Amino acid sequence: MKILLVEDDLGLAERLRRAFAEAGFAVHHVVDGVEALYAGQHLPFDAAVLDLGLPALDGVAVLDRLRGGGSRLPVLVLTARARWSDKLSAFNAGADDYVTKPFETDEVIVRLRALIRRSTGHVRPELECGPLRLDTHDQRVTVNGEPVALTSHELRLLTYLLHHQQRTVSRTEIMEHVYDGDAERDSNVIDVLMARIRRKLGAPLIHTVRGAGYRLAWHPGS
């Protein structure tokens, strides 16, 4: 899953970027409101973490313009502004959640995961597809109750498929949501990752849709 991180404090941004990466997110970082607006309008993300006190364009204005353009991107505001009037302005502009600084990074991650789940129609923290289960709190994957060890990129890819199960997702879409913006992309990397995940799961869950991409689905008896 890919996060847009909008934070002009570079030290804090780097700490958040590392924490988000360790939690299994790909991260794209920008430092001002103009960059944030462009990224939110033109690049694919699963959620955004947005500061309000930004150079060039205030965070509330970014939110207002994104929502005015029809964006449904889940947005968690992360800011030092703790007054009720600031919170009200952010929610009125279209924020989905609001956390004030100082904060617990683990709480931000839990809230982000909840926002992403709800945006894809999942209300429980455990995602399931047949015998496959992912606990989004501890990122533990099991098949028929047995743990499955995955690399970070394998877990990112499988998590994205679980959020969008029963839908065919293209290789391009997977690339956009699994890798950081500056990551080197090889045309065969998705096929290699899929093959490894299939082997580790040991169950017929990931289906190739010729010419279109992949679909995660469970067909009992298959």
Order of alpha helices (4+ residues) and beta strands (2+ residues): beta-alpha-beta-alpha-beta-alpha-beta-alpha-beta-alpha-beta-beta-beta-beta-alpha-alpha-alpha-beta-beta
